[in-house]
């Protein structure tokens, strides 16, 4: 839960940024990659070497006064540790345990402020990153310098409010003075309470907090600050800190944090094969960022205590179902199991699976009910320990059948039209609930895939009638397809006919330019707002390719294999595609369904390292709690999942070999390149063997990772026939071009059928 870091005044969605903006404090919890509004960052602390002339009111209190530049070249970061020196010559090192942040301030021998002696001054402010605090309290214990407090804050991408609490202790110097501060002035009073401005919990703009001034530090000019955090109470914040860091041994805590991270990362073994350090950094950074969220708040849920795990910071499942949760399934199946149990416990107590959740609040739904995909994906991949599958099925069926009063924050809207018309109409009449009536195209294709995954969970659990019903609904994406729609750009016809288009309740089609909401036309025109148009964060061109459960039918709908490949090439070569948004990920690998897996490998190298690299600009979009990191991790390992199915597309890894040790079985799966070269001239698979036997499918199942084994890929500089036969393609519902239907397979003791006549 604790994620200590500096907070900047500029781009601060994750607290810190490399944009050079000044730093105003160090806070103890962060969410990474939240997009629009920052999140958390509650109760930042800030150190000053002393106050001019010893006057406590000559120190700086408000965040705009105390903002200080960093010294370039002083930043050192690694998992479990961060180190930075500011222009005031104060070095701050930080590390964490589960609920507690530990800081080590090293002060200069002589403060840079004139007429100042070394009497370190550390303050804490009752604020958060997005400045949403509506009420707060603080208590200062002048005898030992302990400061406790709490406040009411708002989430960054949701509704409601949450309470947060802290407990701050110091070690390393004798307390000289202590008190509270408000606005820009300090006092020796020991408590302060801020009441809300009105019943709407309007954020208060009154800066306030506490402070402690010290005698000169005992040794090395260092003072330690320990900050316990809790969502339950101040007492629990103190108990967390005292239990987790009973003695302020900073180096030991760093070592423990690094050891915990190493255990997570060590499930992957890389034989680099001579690739650059830049690529290695890009890869391991991606793995690291994939493991930051969702966050384990077990024991810190103020709303209920069921004995089940509780995870938060699902930011958002619309983003994370595609690659974060599938990657955790591979690398950390225990945590993924706990997350699924947590999702079901949220359903048990709040009545709906979340599509987004942060700080114990309901987050905004961006498209479909995508926890359905996460749950089916878990079932197919043996994520099962302690999971109540009857409850899971009840939860996903509720998403499909019942419309919530406010479908902006849970479930799905427009379900009456979905069931009767077979699509979400533009300008829909919905009297069952309220929500943002936009995104009719993207919601339709997403609801269709949600129902696809529910269908196969239904079949696995023996609900045959439901299987047939939801399988039928999964084809509703076709009802938004206008076969006559063309695309003309600057007077030139692209030559492609047939696109998803808005459709009204009377069955007639409307129009949205297929390139609208792309880098070619009004890029930001499709965000989550009342006028956000009919696709979400992307153009019709992109969403027309979204039929993950029935790609063979989509290929036929778009004109057959050759035309499909040409359209997909245009998508990747026209600058219309923004890979910094998650719904673009799968498009790199759709060539597999057309029997052209070599082109998927080619696209992977188009984007890595040109857009994904180790520079400041090396994350092309909002990281969404690790979505970009999980994408680059998968691609560089030579895999990508079709989430919600037991399918991993195969391309050559970016390294000579990659091995993954499974956390459930202890078995190791290795993907090894033969004829690998670090210059990537040999990027196309010529042939493959699985455990020594010829392997021609261009996809894998999860059993490979559960059972272990070796997949060897022989590479060459040209596209080959490997993986191109109809029998080698990933499964799909409808017939392929020659009439062949998809295959059936076994997953555990559950037969999963994919075929047009099942």
C-alpha positions in Angstrom: 0.0 0.0 0.0 2.8 2.4 0.8 4.6 3.8 -2.3 6.8 6.7 -1.1 8.0 9.3 -3.6 8.5 13.0 -4.3 5.6 15.1 -5.5 6.1 17.8 -8.2 4.1 20.8 -9.1 4.0 19.8 -12.8 2.8 16.6 -14.3 2.2 14.7 -11.1 -0.3 11.9 -11.8 2.1 9.5 -10.2 3.6 12.1 -7.8 7.0 12.4 -9.4 7.9 13.3 -12.9 11.1 13.8 -14.9 9.8 17.0 -16.4 12.1 19.2 -14.2 9.3 20.8 -12.2 9.9 21.7 -8.6 9.3 19.4 -5.7 7.0 20.4 -2.8 7.0 17.3 -0.7 7.3 13.6 -0.3 4.2 11.6 0.2 3.6 8.0 1.1 0.9 6.5 -1.2 0.6 6.8 -5.0 -1.3 5.4 -7.9 0.7 5.2 -11.1 -0.5 6.3 -14.5 -4.0 7.5 -13.6 -4.4 9.7 -16.7 -6.4 12.9 -16.0 -6.5 13.7 -12.3 -3.7 12.6 -9.9 -4.5 10.3 -7.1 -3.6 9.9 -3.4 -0.3 11.7 -2.4 -1.9 12.4 1.0 0.0 14.2 3.8 3.3 15.1 2.1 6.2 15.9 4.4 8.9 18.5 3.6 12.3 19.2 5.3 14.1 22.5 5.7 17.6 22.8 7.3 16.5 25.5 9.6 14.4 28.7 9.8 16.2 32.1 9.3 17.1 33.7 12.6 15.5 30.7 14.4 12.1 32.2 13.7 9.6 29.4 12.9 7.5 31.9 10.9 10.5 32.5 8.6 10.3 28.9 7.4 8.2 28.2 4.3 4.9 26.4 4.8 2.6 26.6 1.8 3.4 24.3 -1.1 3.9 27.1 -3.6 6.4 28.8 -1.3 8.4 25.7 -0.4 8.7 24.3 -3.9 12.3 23.5 -4.6 14.2 22.5 -7.6 16.1 19.2 -7.8 19.8 18.9 -8.4 20.4 17.2 -11.7 22.2 13.9 -11.5 21.2 13.2 -7.9 18.3 11.0 -8.6 18.9 7.3 -8.0 16.0 4.8 -8.2 15.6 1.1 -8.0 12.8 -1.2 -6.8 12.2 -0.4 -3.2 14.4 2.7 -3.0 14.4 6.3 -4.2 17.1 9.0 -3.6 17.1 12.7 -4.6 18.9 15.8 -3.5 17.1 19.2 -3.8 18.6 22.6 -4.4 18.5 23.3 -0.6 21.2 20.6 -0.4 19.0 18.3 1.6 19.2 14.7 0.4 16.1 12.5 0.9 16.3 8.8 0.6 13.1 6.7 1.0 11.9 3.1 1.1 8.7 1.3 2.3 7.1 -1.6 4.0 3.5 -2.7 3.3 1.8 0.3 5.0 4.7 2.5 6.1 7.1 4.9 4.4 10.6 5.5 5.8 12.6 8.6 4.9 16.2 9.5 5.7 17.0 13.2 5.5 20.6 14.2 5.3 21.1 17.9 6.0 24.0 20.1 5.0 26.5 21.2 7.6 25.6 24.8 6.9 22.1 25.7 5.6 22.1 27.8 2.4 19.6 30.3 3.8 21.3 33.3 5.3 21.3 33.8 9.1 20.2 30.2 9.7 21.7 27.6 12.0 21.2 23.8 11.6 17.9 23.2 13.4 16.1 21.0 11.0 12.4 21.7 10.4 10.1 19.1 9.0 6.5 19.8 8.2 3.5 17.7 7.1 0.6 19.1 5.1 -3.0 18.1 5.2 -3.4 17.8 1.4 -3.3 15.3 -1.4 -2.0 15.5 -5.0 -5.3 16.6 -6.6 -6.0 19.0 -3.7 -9.4 17.5 -2.8 -9.3 17.6 1.0 -12.6 18.7 2.4 -12.1 18.2 6.1 -9.1 17.2 8.3 -7.6 17.1 11.7 -4.1 17.0 13.2 -2.5 16.5 16.6 1.1 17.3 17.5 2.7 15.6 20.5 5.3 18.2 21.4 7.2 15.9 23.9 8.4 13.5 21.2 7.4 15.1 17.9 4.8 12.5 16.9 2.2 13.9 14.6 -1.1 12.1 13.8 -4.0 13.2 11.6 -6.5 12.4 9.0 -8.7 13.8 6.3 -11.5 13.3 3.9 -10.5 13.3 0.2 -12.0 12.6 -3.2 -10.9 9.9 -5.7 -9.3 10.8 -9.0 -11.6 9.0 -11.4 -14.8 8.2 -9.5 -17.5 9.3 -7.1 -17.7 9.7 -3.3 -15.0 10.4 -0.8 -12.6 8.4 1.4 -10.8 8.9 4.7 -7.1 8.6 5.1 -4.9 8.7 8.2 -1.3 9.0 9.1 1.1 8.6 12.0 4.5 10.4 11.7 7.5 9.7 14.0 11.1 11.0 14.0 14.4 9.6 15.1 17.9 11.1 15.1 17.6 14.4 16.9 16.0 15.9 20.0 12.8 17.8 19.5 13.3 21.6 20.1 9.8 22.9 19.2 6.6 21.7 17.6 3.2 22.9 16.6 0.6 23.4 13.8 0.5 25.8 10.9 -2.2 27.3 8.8 -2.1 29.4 5.7 1.5 30.7 5.8 1.9 31.1 9.6 3.0 28.7 12.3 1.9 28.4 15.9 2.8 26.3 19.0 -0.8 25.0 19.3 -0.9 21.2 19.2 -4.2 20.5 17.4 -6.3 21.7 14.5 -9.5 20.7 13.0 -10.7 21.8 9.5 -14.5 21.4 8.8 -15.9 21.1 5.4 -17.0 24.3 3.6 -20.5 22.8 2.8 -22.4 19.6 2.8 -21.1 18.8 -0.7 -17.6 18.2 0.7 -16.2 21.0 -1.4 -12.4 21.0 -1.2 -11.0 23.4 1.2 -8.3 25.7 -0.1 -6.9 26.4 3.4 -3.2 25.1 3.6 -2.6 23.6 7.0 -0.6 21.0 8.8 2.0 20.4 11.6 5.7 21.0 12.1 8.6 19.9 14.3 11.9 21.7 14.8 14.9 19.8 16.0 18.2 20.4 17.7 21.2 19.6 15.6 21.1 15.9 14.6 23.1 13.5 16.7 25.2 11.9 13.9 25.8 12.4 10.2 23.3 15.3 10.1 20.6 12.7 9.5 17.0 12.5 10.7 14.6 9.6 10.0 10.9 10.1 9.4 8.6 7.1 9.6 5.0 7.5 8.3 2.5 4.8 8.9 -0.7 5.0 6.8 -4.2 3.6 7.2 -7.7 4.0 5.8 -9.1 2.9 9.1 -7.8 5.2 11.8 -4.9 7.1 13.2 -4.4 4.4 15.8 -4.1 1.8 13.1 -1.7 4.0 11.1 0.5 4.1 14.2 0.1 0.4 14.8 1.1 -0.4 11.2 4.3 1.7 11.6 5.3 0.3 14.9 4.7 -3.3 13.8 6.5 -3.0 10.4 9.4 -0.7 11.4 9.9 -1.1 15.1 13.5 0.1 14.8 14.6 2.8 12.4 17.2 0.8 10.5 16.9 2.4 7.1 19.4 0.2 5.3 17.7 -3.0 6.6 14.3 -1.8 5.4 15.8 -1.0 1.9 17.3 -4.5 1.8 14.0 -6.1 2.8 12.1 -4.1 0.1 14.7 -5.1 -2.5 14.4 -8.7 -1.5 10.7 -8.6 -1.9 11.0 -7.1 -5.3 13.7 -9.6 -6.4 11.4 -12.5 -5.4 8.7 -11.1 -7.7 11.1 -10.4 -10.6 13.2 -13.6 -10.4 10.4 -15.7 -11.9 11.7 -14.5 -15.2 15.2 -15.5 -16.5 16.6 -13.8 -19.6 19.4 -14.9 -21.8 20.0 -11.5 -23.5 22.0 -12.7 -26.5 23.9 -9.4 -26.8 20.9 -7.0 -26.9 21.5 -3.4 -25.7 21.3 -2.3 -22.1 18.6 0.1 -23.3 16.3 -2.8 -24.3 17.0 -4.7 -21.1 16.1 -1.6 -19.1 12.9 -1.2 -21.2 11.9 -4.8 -20.5 12.6 -4.9 -16.8 11.0 -1.5 -16.3 7.9 -2.9 -17.9 7.9 -5.9 -15.6 8.3 -3.7 -12.6 5.5 -1.3 -13.5 3.2 -4.2 -14.2 3.4 -5.2 -10.5 2.6 -1.8 -9.0 -1.2 -2.1 -9.2 -3.8 -3.2 -8.2 -2.7 -2.6 -4.6 -3.1 -4.9 -1.7 -5.2 -3.1 0.9 -6.2 -6.2 2.9 -7.0 -5.2 6.4 -7.4 -1.6 5.4 -11.0 -1.7 4.1 -13.2 0.6 6.3 -16.4 -0.6 4.6 -16.4 -4.3 5.6 -14.2 -7.0 7.1 -15.0 -10.3 5.5 -11.7 -12.1 6.0 -11.3 -12.1 2.2 -8.4 -10.3 0.5 -9.1 -6.7 -0.5 -7.4 -5.1 -3.5 -7.9 -1.5 -4.6 -6.6 0.7 -7.4 -8.1 -1.2 -10.3 -7.2 1.6 -12.7 -9.2 0.7 -14.7 -10.2 -2.9 -15.7 -11.0 -1.5 -19.2 -7.2 -0.9 -19.4 -5.9 -3.8 -17.3 -7.9 -6.8 -18.6 -5.9 -6.8 -21.8 -2.4 -7.4 -20.5 -1.9 -6.5 -16.8 -4.1 -9.3 -15.4 -2.9 -11.9 -18.0 0.7 -11.0 -17.2 0.1 -11.4 -13.4 -1.5 -14.7 -14.2 1.9 -15.8 -15.7 4.3 -14.1 -13.3 2.4 -13.9 -10.0 -0.6 -16.3 -10.1 -1.0 -16.1 -6.3 -1.6 -12.3 -6.4 -3.9 -12.7 -9.4 -6.0 -15.2 -7.5 -6.3 -12.9 -4.5 -7.3 -10.1 -6.9 -10.1 -12.2 -8.4 -11.3 -13.1 -4.9 -11.3 -9.4 -4.0 -13.4 -8.5 -7.1 -15.9 -11.1 -6.0 -15.9 -9.8 -2.5 -16.6 -6.3 -3.8 -19.6 -7.8 -5.7 -20.7 -9.6 -2.6 -20.8 -6.4 -0.5 -21.6 -3.7 -3.1 -23.8 -5.7 -5.5 -21.7 -5.2 -8.7 -18.3 -6.1 -10.0 -16.2 -2.9 -10.5 -14.9 -1.8 -13.8 -12.8 0.8 -12.1 -12.1 1.4 -8.4 -9.7 3.5 -6.4 -9.4 4.7 -2.8 -12.4 2.5 -1.8 -14.6 4.5 -4.2 -16.5 3.4 -7.3 -14.7 4.5 -10.5 -16.1 5.4 -13.8 -16.9 2.7 -16.4 -15.3 3.4 -19.7 -16.9 0.7 -21.8 -18.2 -2.7 -21.0 -18.2 -4.8 -17.8 -14.7 -6.0 -18.2 -14.3 -7.8 -14.9 -16.3 -10.5 -16.8 -13.2 -11.0 -19.0 -10.8 -11.1 -16.0 -12.9 -13.8 -14.3 -13.3 -16.0 -17.4 -9.6 -15.6 -18.1 -8.8 -16.7 -14.6 -11.0 -19.8 -14.9 -9.4 -20.9 -18.1 -5.9 -20.5 -16.7 -6.3 -22.3 -13.4 -6.5 -19.3 -11.2 -8.9 -21.0 -8.9 -7.8 -21.4 -5.3 -10.5 -20.2 -2.9 -12.6 -18.8 -5.7 -16.4 -19.3 -5.5 -17.3 -20.0 -9.1 -21.0 -20.0 -8.5 -20.7 -16.5 -7.0 -18.5 -15.5 -9.9 -21.1 -16.7 -12.4 -23.8 -14.9 -10.6 -21.8 -11.7 -10.8 -21.1 -11.8 -14.5 -24.7 -12.8 -15.4 -25.9 -9.8 -13.3 -23.6 -7.6 -15.5 -25.3 -9.0 -18.6 -28.9 -9.0 -17.4 -29.5 -6.2 -14.9 -29.0 -2.5 -15.5 -27.8 -0.6 -12.4 -29.3 2.8 -11.5 -26.0 4.5 -12.3 -24.2 2.6 -15.0 -21.5 5.3 -15.1 -19.8 3.5 -12.2 -20.8 -0.2 -12.5 -22.5 -2.7 -14.8 -23.8 -1.8 -18.3 -26.3 0.7 -19.6 -28.8 0.4 -22.4 -29.5 -3.3 -21.7 -33.1 -3.2 -23.0 -31.9 -2.1 -26.4 -29.0 -4.6 -26.2 -31.5 -7.4 -25.7 -34.1 -6.3 -28.2 -32.2 -4.5 -30.9 -28.9 -6.3 -30.6 -26.8 -3.1 -30.3 -26.5 0.1 -28.2 -28.2 2.8 -30.3 -26.9 6.3 -30.7 -29.4 8.6 -28.9 -30.7 5.6 -27.0 -33.9 5.8 -24.9 -32.9 4.3 -21.6 -35.4 4.6 -18.7 -33.8 1.8 -16.5 -30.8 3.7 -15.4 -28.6 6.8 -16.0 -25.2 7.2 -17.5 -23.1 9.0 -20.1 -25.0 8.3 -23.4 -22.0 8.3 -25.7 -19.7 5.5 -27.0 -22.5 3.5 -28.7 -20.1 1.9 -31.1 -17.3 1.0 -28.6 -19.8 -0.1 -26.0 -21.5 -2.4 -28.5 -18.4 -4.2 -29.5 -17.2 -4.4 -25.9 -20.5 -5.7 -24.6 -20.4 -8.3 -27.3 -17.0 -9.6 -26.1 -18.1 -9.4 -22.5 -20.9 -11.8 -23.5 -18.6 -14.0 -25.4 -16.5 -14.6 -22.3 -19.6 -15.1 -20.2 -20.8 -17.7 -22.7 -17.8 -19.9 -22.3 -17.8 -19.6 -18.5 -21.5 -20.7 -18.7 -20.6 -23.7 -20.8 -17.8 -24.7 -18.5 -20.1 -24.5 -15.5 -22.9 -26.5 -17.2 -25.3 -23.6 -18.0 -26.1 -24.7 -21.5 -29.0 -22.4 -22.2 -27.0 -19.4 -21.0 -24.1 -20.5 -23.2 -26.3 -20.4 -26.3 -27.9 -17.1 -25.3 -24.6 -15.2 -24.6 -22.9 -16.8 -27.6 -25.6 -15.4 -29.8 -25.3 -11.9 -28.2 -21.5 -12.0 -28.7 -22.2 -11.6 -32.4 -24.0 -8.3 -31.9 -20.9 -6.4 -33.0 -22.0 -7.1 -36.6 -25.2 -5.0 -36.0 -23.2 -1.8 -36.0 -21.4 -2.7 -39.2 -22.4 -0.5 -42.2 -21.2 -2.4 -45.3 -21.4 0.6 -47.6 -19.5 3.1 -45.4 -16.3 4.4 -47.2 -13.5 6.5 -45.9 -12.3 9.5 -47.8 -9.4 11.5 -46.4 -8.6 15.0 -47.9 -10.5 14.0 -51.0 -8.8 10.7 -51.4 -10.7 7.4 -51.0 -8.7 4.9 -48.9 -10.3 2.2 -51.0 -11.7 0.3 -48.0 -15.5 -0.2 -47.7 -17.4 -1.2 -44.6 -16.9 0.2 -41.1 -18.7 0.3 -37.8 -21.0 3.3 -37.7 -23.5 4.9 -35.3 -27.0 3.4 -35.5 -30.2 4.8 -34.3 -33.1 3.0 -32.6 -35.1 2.8 -35.8 -32.3 0.9 -37.4 -30.9 3.6 -39.6 -27.2 4.4 -39.7 -25.6 7.7 -38.7 -22.1 8.8 -39.5 -18.9 9.3 -37.6 -15.8 9.9 -39.8 -13.7 6.6 -39.5 -10.6 8.6 -38.7 -12.3 10.9 -36.1 -10.6 10.7 -32.7 -7.3 9.6 -34.2 -4.0 11.5 -34.6 -5.3 12.4 -38.1 -8.5 14.1 -36.9 -9.4 15.6 -33.5 -7.4 13.2 -31.4 -9.0 14.2 -28.1 -12.6 14.2 -29.4 -13.7 10.9 -27.8 -13.0 11.2 -24.1 -15.4 10.2 -21.3 -17.7 13.2 -21.3 -21.3 13.9 -22.4 -20.2 15.0 -25.9 -17.6 12.3 -26.3 -19.0 10.8 -29.6 -19.6 7.2 -30.4 -16.2 5.6 -29.9 -14.0 5.9 -26.8 -10.4 7.2 -27.0 -10.0 5.9 -30.5 -11.4 6.0 -34.1 -13.9 3.8 -35.9 -11.0 2.5 -37.9 -9.6 0.9 -34.7 -12.9 -0.4 -33.2 -13.9 -2.0 -36.5 -11.1 -4.6 -35.8 -12.4 -5.5 -32.3 -14.1 -8.9 -32.4 -11.6 -10.9 -30.3 -13.9 -14.0 -30.1 -14.8 -14.3 -33.8 -11.9 -13.0 -35.9 -12.7 -15.4 -38.7 -16.1 -13.8 -39.2 -14.6 -10.3 -38.9 -12.1 -11.2 -41.6 -14.9 -12.4 -43.9 -16.9 -9.3 -43.1 -14.1 -7.0 -44.0 -13.6 -8.6 -47.4 -11.5 -11.7 -46.8 -7.9 -12.5 -45.8 -6.1 -10.4 -48.4 -8.2 -7.3 -47.9 -8.1 -7.8 -44.1 -4.3 -7.8 -44.2 -4.3 -4.7 -46.4 -6.6 -2.9 -44.0 -4.5 -3.9 -41.0 -1.4 -2.7 -42.7 -3.1 0.7 -43.4 -4.0 0.9 -39.7 -0.4 0.5 -38.7 1.2 2.6 -41.5 -1.1 5.6 -41.8 -0.3 7.2 -38.4 -4.0 6.7 -37.5 -3.1 4.2 -34.7 -2.1 5.5 -31.3 -0.4 2.6 -29.5 -0.3 4.6 -26.3 -3.9 3.5 -25.6 -4.7 0.0 -24.6 -7.3 -1.0 -27.2 -4.6 -0.7 -29.8 -2.5 -3.5 -28.3 -4.4 -6.4 -29.8 -4.2 -5.0 -33.3 -0.5 -5.9 -33.6 -1.3 -9.6 -33.4 -4.5 -9.9 -35.5 -2.3 -10.9 -38.4 -2.1 -14.3 -36.7 -5.8 -14.9 -37.6 -5.0 -14.2 -41.2 -2.2 -16.7 -41.3 0.5 -14.0 -41.3 2.2 -14.3 -37.9 5.4 -12.8 -39.4 3.6 -9.5 -39.9 2.8 -9.4 -36.2 6.5 -9.8 -35.4 7.2 -7.0 -37.9 4.7 -4.7 -36.1 6.2 -5.5 -32.7 9.6 -4.2 -34.0 7.9 -1.2 -35.5 6.9 0.0 -32.0 9.7 -1.3 -29.9 12.0 0.5 -29.4 10.8 3.5 -31.4 8.0 4.2 -28.9 8.7 1.9 -26.0 12.3 2.6 -24.7 14.3 3.8 -21.7 14.0 7.6 -22.4 11.8 10.0 -20.6 9.4 9.7 -23.6 9.7 5.9 -23.7 6.1 5.3 -22.4 4.0 6.4 -25.4 0.8 6.9 -23.4 -0.6 7.0 -19.9 0.8 3.9 -18.2 -2.6 3.1 -16.6 -1.1 1.4 -13.5 1.3 -0.6 -15.7 -0.7 -1.3 -18.9 2.1 0.0 -21.1 4.6 -1.9 -19.0 2.7 -5.2 -19.2 2.3 -4.7 -23.0 6.1 -4.2 -23.6 6.8 -7.1 -21.2 4.6 -9.5 -23.1 5.8 -8.4 -26.6 9.5 -8.6 -25.7 8.9 -12.1 -24.3 7.5 -13.1 -27.7 3.9 -13.6 -26.5 0.6 -11.7 -26.3 -2.7 -12.9 -24.8 -6.1 -12.7 -26.3 -7.5 -12.0 -22.8 -10.6 -14.0 -21.9 -9.4 -16.9 -24.0 -6.7 -19.6 -23.5 -4.7 -18.1 -26.4 -1.2 -16.6 -26.5 0.1 -15.4 -29.9 3.7 -16.4 -30.7 6.4 -14.1 -32.1 10.1 -14.4 -31.6 11.2 -13.0 -28.2 13.5 -9.9 -28.3 16.1 -12.0 -26.4 17.9 -15.2 -27.1 15.7 -17.0 -24.6 13.1 -16.3 -22.0 12.1 -18.6 -19.1 9.2 -18.2 -16.8 8.8 -20.2 -13.6 5.2 -20.9 -12.7 4.2 -20.0 -9.2 1.6 -22.7 -8.9 3.4 -25.8 -10.3 7.0 -24.7 -9.9 7.6 -25.8 -13.6 9.6 -23.6 -16.0 8.6 -22.8 -19.5 11.3 -21.6 -21.9 11.0 -19.9 -25.3 14.3 -20.1 -27.1 15.4 -18.5 -30.4 17.7 -20.4 -32.7 19.7 -18.2 -35.1 19.0 -15.2 -32.8 20.8 -12.0 -33.6 20.7 -8.8 -31.5 20.4 -6.7 -34.6 17.0 -8.3 -35.3 17.7 -9.2 -38.9 16.3 -12.7 -38.1 12.8 -11.7 -36.8 10.7 -14.3 -38.6 9.9 -17.9 -37.5 10.9 -20.5 -40.0 10.0 -23.6 -37.9 9.3 -24.5 -34.3 9.5 -27.4 -31.9 7.7 -27.9 -28.6 9.6 -30.3 -26.3 11.4 -31.6 -29.4 8.2 -32.2 -31.5 7.4 -30.2 -34.6 5.0 -27.4 -33.7 3.2 -25.4 -36.4 0.4 -23.5 -34.5 1.1 -19.8 -34.2 -0.4 -19.7 -30.7 0.1 -21.4 -27.3 -2.2 -22.4 -24.5 -1.6 -21.7 -20.8 -0.9 -25.4 -20.2 2.6 -24.7 -21.6 3.3 -22.5 -18.6 1.6 -24.8 -16.0 3.4 -27.9 -17.2 6.7 -26.4 -18.3 8.7 -27.2 -21.4 10.8 -25.7 -24.2 9.5 -24.0 -27.3 12.3 -23.5 -29.8 11.9 -21.1 -32.6 14.2 -21.2 -35.6 14.5 -17.8 -37.1 15.3 -16.3 -40.4 15.3 -13.0 -42.3 12.2 -13.7 -44.4 8.6 -14.6 -43.8 8.1 -18.3 -44.0 5.1 -20.8 -44.2 5.3 -21.4 -40.5 2.0 -20.8 -38.7 0.1 -19.9 -41.9 -2.1 -23.0 -42.4 -5.7 -22.8 -41.5 -5.1 -25.6 -38.9 -2.4 -23.4 -37.3 -4.6 -20.3 -36.7 -5.9 -19.3 -33.3 -9.5 -20.5 -32.6 -12.5 -18.5 -33.7 -16.2 -19.0 -33.7 -17.0 -18.7 -37.3 -15.6 -20.4 -40.4 -12.2 -19.4 -41.9 -12.0 -18.5 -45.5 -12.0 -22.1 -46.7 -15.0 -23.0 -44.5 -12.9 -24.7 -41.8 -14.2 -23.9 -38.3 -12.2 -23.4 -35.2 -10.8 -26.2 -33.1 -11.9 -27.6 -29.7 -9.5 -28.0 -26.9 -9.2 -29.2 -23.3 -8.4 -26.9 -20.4 -8.1 -29.0 -17.3 -11.3 -31.0 -17.2 -13.3 -28.5 -19.1 -13.8 -28.8 -22.9 -13.8 -25.4 -24.4 -15.4 -25.4 -27.8 -14.7 -22.8 -30.5 -16.5 -23.6 -33.8 -19.4 -22.3 -35.8 -21.7 -25.3 -35.1 -21.1 -25.9 -31.4 
